[in-house]
């Protein structure tokens, strides 16, 4: 079983910064990718950023140049530095990871979510 533990959400004024962290624990053979999605009230969940096992990254157009995703493989942790935050970044942010738990088992896991609120 795999667990994802998120931290770092909160309330910040527009233009401010926050750093999200997500640590994976449990039976982990390897991590194929980790990333962040978000869901604002009344909207669908959307991909924000992802980092793959080879270090490549991808970002939603709305956050390019403002958010940076990184990882510490030894700690099985992914980070997302969010700068120049805007009110439209307000959402629940969910950590997501694609993890191999055995030779035959690769699954997608989600964290419980952390609230990010940006005031204008």
Helices and strands as residue ranges (DSSP letters): E 2-7, E 10-13, E 18-26, E 30-39, E 46-52, E 57-59, G 61-63, E 67-72, E 77-82, G 87-89, E 91-100, E 106-110, E 114-119
